[in-house]
Every structure is written in C-alpha cells, then in structure tokens.
C-alpha cells in the first residue's frame, strides 16, 4: 500500500452485490437522484434490497464504490502511506497521514483548519510541516474546527493551540462527549459550535451544521472553494463509520437526509472527506495537477446528491440488518495498530 493508486481492497460485500446481477451503471441527475427505487414499498425492503440500490446507483464510479465499501458492516480500515501535502483547490490543502486527513481552508486573513490528526507529533509533522512545504505559514492557523470527538480528529488540536494560538472549536455536545469518553485527552475546552453557525475569517465564511450519528455532536462544514479562479461550494462529511446501536444509526440516517437538503439549498458541487479511504480521495489527489482543467473533487450538484443518496441507502440497509437480527462484523472488531488506537473514523 505504498501508492495511492494501489490500495488493493474491494470488500466481500461489494462483490456480493455484483454476484446478484446489479446493473453496471445508472445515470442520475437533479432531484430524481434523491428518490427510493421502491418508494411505495420502502417499509418492506430488506437490507439486501437497500444494498443493491446503493450498488446500482454507484455503478462503476470509484468514488461511490469506495463509499459503499466504507459503510459496509465487514469493512476494515486500510492504512496507505501518507501522501505529500497537496493543494486540491486554489485555497484548500489536504494534510494527510494516509487514512485520516486534516483540511486547511486558506482565507485572506489566515487559515481555518478542519480536524487536527491523532496527536501532537502528527500535527507537527504533517500539518505544520505540510503547510510550510506548500508555502503557507502554520502560525496563520486561526481556528481548528473539530468535526467530532474522536482522537484521530482532535488529537493534535492542543499542540496547534499551544504553539500557534489557534482557537479550537467543537460542538457543545461533543465537548461533553470528550469529557466523558476521553477524560485524559489533554484538550482544553475552548469554543463551542452552534448548529448552523457561520465562521467567518477574512473573505471566507464556513457554515457548520450538526450532523449527529457518528458521534452525538458531529459537525459537517460547507464552504466556498476556488479552482483556477472559478468558485465552487464544498462539503465535508464529518464522520464516516455508522454507530453501533440501531437508534444511533437512525440518527445518522436523519442527518444524511437533512444535510443533503442543506447541500442542495447551498449549491454544493464538491465532496470532501476527512477519511480518504471512503471516497477515493487519495487517488483523486494523485490525479490532480495544477495544469488540470478539471478537478476530480468537483462532482457537480447532482453528483454530490448521488453521493448522499448512496450513503442513505447504505444506512437504510444497515438499519434493516439490525432489525432482521443479521450478524454483522463491526469495523471495531479488528485489532487496531498502535497508530490507530482510539480510531473511530
């Protein structure tokens, strides 16, 4: 797993979909994407029915195939090598250890950082040094927005606060989660994010929306980005792995539905993730060059809605699995390495 192009994994669940003879591709556009294939019989669909719909909608699209895999119950997190820091838009940088990333939004008055990697060592090596490599100054980090209270996202935040004076932000719900679940985290509570809050720095405003489910207070941002001078609107889904309980999965599903509506109203046409294994992110980074006329992270407004619809089908399938008593293999059952200790993705 030394090259982003060779993550060498397709889960068994994905292969099972195709053994059932699901169509190879579906063309989806506009609001029709956000409709169930069997809306009139949604309450009687089985888990496999939902998974089949997700696979059908994903077709041959590698971004959507990765999403199907990542949300499957038998998925095991890959650990590819860290890519070089990369400007994926004129004003957005990805600073990654491979399996988890921080995203830097560069504004006219400093940097808003989304997530902070797993610990102070990673924050120093991959975030601070990565920004310097890209010609940016880590002391320009003004805010660290934490999508949720898991160590692989909040672990480097205190280092950035202590070293550069950055303010650290997280939902009030997940500050509480942090205190109860990780009482020895070493992270000092700072600013609380309110649902729908707009964080403005210089010429850029980031909308921070509560999308609970992965954790009780997960936040997903929407913000403007530019590619070769043209403005687009990006989203970053705050938490990937479906939770264990059926009730929390339903909360996650509700967040998918409501956030998709928010995305539509905001004209979101760019999809980003803090875990590049779940959306073909490393491969898209590798495809991207400054001379590219197109940007593979720009999916279009219908493409980002399709992304959310695939997520919706997968969550509906996971809930139906729970309700039918189907035995699932949770990602947490794999023995984590020292590096991934505490990883909840």
C-alpha positions as CSV (number, residue, x, y, z in Angstrom):
1,X,0.0,0.0,0.0
2,X,2.8,2.4,-0.9
3,X,0.9,4.2,-3.7
4,X,-2.5,5.9,-3.5
5,X,-3.4,4.2,-6.8
6,X,-3.0,0.8,-5.2
7,X,-5.0,0.5,-2.0
8,X,-5.7,-3.1,-3.1
9,X,-9.1,-3.7,-1.5
10,X,-12.7,-4.4,-2.5
11,X,-14.8,-5.8,0.3
12,X,-16.7,-9.0,0.1
13,X,-19.9,-7.1,0.4
14,X,-19.2,-5.2,-2.7
15,X,-18.5,-8.4,-4.6
16,X,-21.7,-9.9,-3.3
17,X,-23.7,-7.0,-4.8
18,X,-22.4,-7.8,-8.3
19,X,-23.0,-11.5,-7.9
20,X,-26.7,-10.6,-7.6
21,X,-26.5,-9.2,-11.1
22,X,-26.9,-5.5,-10.2
23,X,-26.7,-3.2,-13.2
24,X,-23.3,-1.8,-14.0
25,X,-24.2,1.9,-14.1
26,X,-27.1,4.3,-13.6
27,X,-27.3,7.9,-14.8
28,X,-28.8,10.1,-12.2
29,X,-29.5,13.8,-12.3
30,X,-31.2,16.5,-10.3
31,X,-33.8,15.8,-7.6
32,X,-34.7,12.4,-9.1
33,X,-31.5,11.0,-7.5
34,X,-32.9,11.5,-4.0
35,X,-35.8,9.1,-4.5
36,X,-36.1,5.5,-3.4
37,X,-36.3,3.0,-6.3
38,X,-39.2,1.4,-4.5
39,X,-40.6,4.3,-2.6
40,X,-44.0,2.8,-2.3
41,X,-42.6,-0.3,-0.6
42,X,-39.8,1.2,1.4
43,X,-41.0,-0.3,4.7
44,X,-40.8,-3.8,3.3
45,X,-37.3,-3.5,1.7
46,X,-34.7,-5.9,3.1
47,X,-31.2,-5.0,3.9
48,X,-30.0,-6.5,0.6
49,X,-32.6,-4.5,-1.3
50,X,-31.1,-1.3,0.1
51,X,-27.5,-2.5,-0.6
52,X,-28.5,-3.5,-4.1
53,X,-29.9,0.0,-4.7
54,X,-26.7,1.6,-3.4
55,X,-24.6,-0.6,-5.6
56,X,-26.8,0.1,-8.6
57,X,-26.5,3.8,-8.1
58,X,-22.8,3.6,-7.6
59,X,-22.3,1.7,-10.8
60,X,-18.7,1.9,-12.0
61,X,-17.9,5.2,-10.1
62,X,-14.8,4.6,-7.9
63,X,-15.8,7.4,-5.5
64,X,-19.2,5.8,-4.9
65,X,-17.8,2.3,-4.8
66,X,-15.4,3.4,-2.0
67,X,-18.4,4.9,-0.1
68,X,-20.3,1.6,-0.4
69,X,-17.3,-0.3,0.9
70,X,-16.7,2.1,3.8
71,X,-20.2,1.9,5.0
72,X,-20.4,-1.9,4.8
73,X,-20.5,-3.9,8.0
74,X,-17.4,-6.0,7.1
75,X,-15.2,-3.1,6.1
76,X,-11.7,-2.9,7.6
77,X,-9.9,0.4,7.5
78,X,-6.8,0.4,5.2
79,X,-3.6,2.2,6.1
80,X,-2.0,3.5,3.0
81,X,1.2,5.6,3.1
82,X,0.9,9.3,3.8
83,X,0.7,11.3,0.6
84,X,2.6,14.6,0.1
85,X,0.7,17.7,1.2
86,X,-1.5,18.9,-1.6
87,X,-3.4,22.0,-2.7
88,X,-6.5,20.4,-4.0
89,X,-8.1,23.8,-4.7
90,X,-6.6,27.2,-5.1
91,X,-7.4,27.8,-1.4
92,X,-7.7,24.3,0.1
93,X,-4.9,22.0,1.2
94,X,-5.1,18.4,2.4
95,X,-2.6,17.3,5.1
96,X,-2.9,13.6,5.5
97,X,-1.3,10.6,7.2
98,X,-3.0,8.4,4.6
99,X,-6.0,7.1,6.4
100,X,-7.1,10.3,8.1
101,X,-6.6,13.9,7.0
102,X,-6.8,17.5,8.1
103,X,-8.1,20.1,5.6
104,X,-6.8,23.7,5.6
105,X,-9.0,26.4,4.2
106,X,-6.9,29.4,3.2
107,X,-8.6,32.7,3.6
108,X,-7.5,36.4,3.2
109,X,-6.9,36.6,6.9
110,X,-5.5,33.2,7.9
111,X,-6.3,29.5,7.9
112,X,-9.3,27.6,9.1
113,X,-8.2,24.0,9.8
114,X,-10.7,21.2,9.7
115,X,-9.6,18.5,12.2
116,X,-6.1,18.0,13.6
117,X,-5.0,14.4,13.2
118,X,-4.3,12.0,16.0
119,X,-1.6,13.6,18.2
120,X,0.9,16.4,18.6
121,X,3.6,14.5,16.7
122,X,1.3,14.2,13.7
123,X,0.2,17.8,14.0
124,X,3.8,18.9,13.9
125,X,5.0,16.5,11.2
126,X,2.0,16.6,8.8
127,X,0.1,19.8,9.5
128,X,2.7,22.3,10.4
129,X,5.5,21.0,8.2
130,X,2.9,20.2,5.4
131,X,1.7,23.8,5.3
132,X,5.3,25.0,5.2
133,X,6.0,22.7,2.3
134,X,3.1,24.3,0.5
135,X,4.4,27.8,1.1
136,X,1.9,28.5,3.9
137,X,2.6,29.6,7.4
138,X,1.3,27.4,10.2
139,X,1.2,30.4,12.5
140,X,-1.7,31.6,10.3
141,X,-3.9,28.9,11.7
142,X,-6.6,30.9,13.5
143,X,-9.2,28.2,14.1
144,X,-9.2,24.5,14.4
145,X,-12.7,23.1,13.7
146,X,-13.1,19.6,15.1
147,X,-15.7,17.6,13.3
148,X,-16.2,15.3,16.2
149,X,-14.8,13.9,19.5
150,X,-12.6,11.0,18.3
151,X,-8.8,11.1,18.9
152,X,-7.8,10.8,15.2
153,X,-9.6,14.2,14.7
154,X,-9.0,16.1,18.0
155,X,-5.6,14.6,19.0
156,X,-3.3,17.4,17.5
157,X,-5.5,20.3,18.4
158,X,-3.9,21.2,21.7
159,X,-0.5,21.4,20.1
160,X,-1.8,23.8,17.5
161,X,-3.5,25.9,20.2
162,X,-0.4,26.0,22.4
163,X,2.1,26.5,19.5
164,X,0.2,29.0,17.3
165,X,-2.6,30.4,19.4
166,X,-5.3,28.8,17.3
167,X,-8.8,28.7,18.8
168,X,-10.3,25.2,19.0
169,X,-13.9,24.7,18.1
170,X,-16.3,21.7,18.5
171,X,-20.0,21.2,19.1
172,X,-21.1,21.7,22.6
173,X,-22.5,18.2,22.5
174,X,-19.1,16.7,21.6
175,X,-17.2,18.7,24.2
176,X,-19.4,16.8,26.6
177,X,-18.7,13.6,24.8
178,X,-15.0,14.3,25.0
179,X,-15.1,15.0,28.8
180,X,-17.0,11.7,29.5
181,X,-15.3,9.4,27.0
182,X,-11.7,10.8,27.0
183,X,-11.3,12.5,30.3
184,X,-7.5,12.4,29.9
185,X,-7.4,13.8,26.4
186,X,-5.3,16.8,27.4
187,X,-7.6,19.0,25.2
188,X,-8.8,22.1,27.0
189,X,-12.3,23.1,26.2
190,X,-12.4,26.3,24.1
191,X,-15.2,27.4,21.7
192,X,-18.5,25.7,21.1
193,X,-20.1,25.4,17.7
194,X,-23.8,26.1,17.4
195,X,-25.9,24.4,14.8
196,X,-25.8,26.3,11.5
197,X,-23.1,28.7,12.8
198,X,-21.2,30.7,10.2
199,X,-17.5,31.0,11.0
200,X,-16.1,33.9,9.1
201,X,-12.4,34.6,8.6
202,X,-11.3,37.2,6.1
203,X,-13.1,36.7,2.8
204,X,-14.4,33.2,3.7
205,X,-17.5,32.0,5.6
206,X,-17.8,28.4,6.7
207,X,-21.2,27.1,7.6
208,X,-21.1,24.5,10.4
209,X,-24.0,22.1,10.6
210,X,-24.8,19.5,13.2
211,X,-24.9,16.0,11.6
212,X,-25.1,13.7,14.7
213,X,-24.9,10.0,14.4
214,X,-21.3,9.1,14.1
215,X,-20.9,10.9,17.4
216,X,-23.7,12.7,19.3
217,X,-22.3,16.1,18.1
218,X,-20.7,15.5,14.7
219,X,-20.4,18.7,12.6
220,X,-20.1,18.9,8.8
221,X,-18.9,22.1,7.2
222,X,-19.9,23.8,3.9
223,X,-17.6,26.4,2.5
224,X,-16.6,28.1,-0.8
225,X,-13.5,26.9,-2.7
226,X,-11.9,28.0,-5.9
227,X,-10.3,26.1,-8.8
228,X,-8.3,28.1,-11.3
229,X,-10.3,31.2,-10.2
230,X,-13.8,29.6,-10.5
231,X,-15.8,29.4,-7.3
232,X,-17.4,26.1,-6.2
233,X,-19.1,25.1,-2.9
234,X,-17.7,22.2,-0.9
235,X,-19.0,20.0,1.8
236,X,-17.0,17.7,4.1
237,X,-19.0,14.9,5.9
238,X,-17.9,15.0,9.5
239,X,-18.0,11.3,10.5
240,X,-17.9,8.2,8.4
241,X,-18.4,4.9,10.4
242,X,-22.0,4.1,11.2
243,X,-22.5,3.8,15.0
244,X,-23.3,0.5,16.8
245,X,-26.8,1.0,18.0
246,X,-29.8,1.0,15.7
247,X,-31.1,4.1,17.3
248,X,-27.9,6.0,16.6
249,X,-27.9,4.6,13.0
250,X,-31.3,6.2,12.6
251,X,-30.0,9.5,13.9
252,X,-27.1,9.2,11.4
253,X,-29.6,8.5,8.6
254,X,-31.7,11.5,9.6
255,X,-28.6,13.6,9.4
256,X,-27.8,12.3,5.9
257,X,-31.2,13.3,4.7
258,X,-31.3,16.8,6.3
259,X,-27.7,17.6,5.3
260,X,-28.4,16.6,1.7
261,X,-31.2,19.1,1.7
262,X,-28.9,21.8,3.2
263,X,-26.3,20.9,0.5
264,X,-29.0,21.3,-2.3
265,X,-30.0,24.7,-1.0
266,X,-26.3,25.8,-0.8
267,X,-25.5,24.6,-4.3
268,X,-22.8,22.1,-3.1
269,X,-20.9,20.7,-6.0
270,X,-17.7,19.5,-4.3
271,X,-17.4,16.4,-2.0
272,X,-14.5,16.1,0.5
273,X,-13.8,13.7,3.4
274,X,-11.5,13.6,6.4
275,X,-11.0,9.9,5.6
276,X,-9.8,9.5,2.0
277,X,-10.3,5.7,2.0
278,X,-14.1,6.2,1.9
279,X,-14.3,8.4,-1.2
280,X,-11.3,7.6,-3.5
281,X,-9.7,10.7,-2.1
282,X,-6.0,9.7,-2.2
283,X,-6.4,8.6,-5.8
284,X,-8.1,11.8,-6.8
285,X,-5.3,13.8,-5.1
286,X,-2.8,11.8,-7.2
287,X,-4.8,12.6,-10.4
288,X,-4.8,16.3,-9.7
289,X,-2.2,18.6,-11.1
290,X,-2.0,22.4,-11.4
291,X,-2.4,22.1,-15.1
292,X,-5.6,20.1,-14.9
293,X,-8.5,21.9,-16.5
294,X,-11.0,19.9,-14.4
295,X,-10.9,18.9,-10.7
296,X,-11.9,15.4,-9.7
297,X,-13.3,16.6,-6.4
298,X,-15.9,18.7,-8.3
299,X,-18.8,16.2,-8.7
300,X,-21.4,18.7,-9.7
301,X,-24.6,19.4,-7.7
302,X,-26.3,16.2,-8.9
303,X,-23.1,14.2,-8.2
304,X,-22.9,15.3,-4.6
305,X,-26.6,14.5,-4.2
306,X,-25.9,11.0,-5.6
307,X,-23.1,10.6,-3.0
308,X,-25.6,11.3,-0.2
309,X,-28.2,9.0,-1.7
310,X,-25.7,6.1,-1.8
311,X,-25.0,6.9,1.9
312,X,-28.7,6.9,2.6
313,X,-29.3,3.5,1.0
314,X,-26.3,2.0,2.9
315,X,-27.6,3.3,6.2
316,X,-31.1,2.1,5.5
317,X,-29.5,-1.3,4.8
318,X,-27.5,-1.3,8.0
319,X,-30.6,-0.5,10.0
320,X,-32.6,-3.2,8.2
321,X,-29.7,-5.6,9.0
322,X,-30.0,-4.7,12.7
323,X,-33.8,-5.1,12.7
324,X,-33.6,-8.5,11.0
325,X,-31.0,-9.8,13.5
326,X,-28.4,-10.3,10.8
327,X,-25.0,-10.8,12.3
328,X,-22.6,-8.1,11.2
329,X,-18.9,-7.7,11.5
330,X,-18.1,-4.3,13.0
331,X,-15.0,-2.4,12.0
332,X,-14.1,-2.1,15.6
333,X,-13.7,-5.8,15.9
334,X,-10.4,-5.6,14.1
335,X,-7.4,-5.3,16.4
336,X,-6.1,-1.8,15.9
337,X,-2.4,-1.0,15.5
338,X,-0.7,1.4,17.8
339,X,-1.2,4.1,15.3
340,X,-4.9,3.6,15.1
341,X,-5.6,3.1,18.8
342,X,-8.7,5.1,19.6
343,X,-9.6,5.4,15.9
344,X,-13.3,5.5,15.4
345,X,-13.2,7.1,11.9
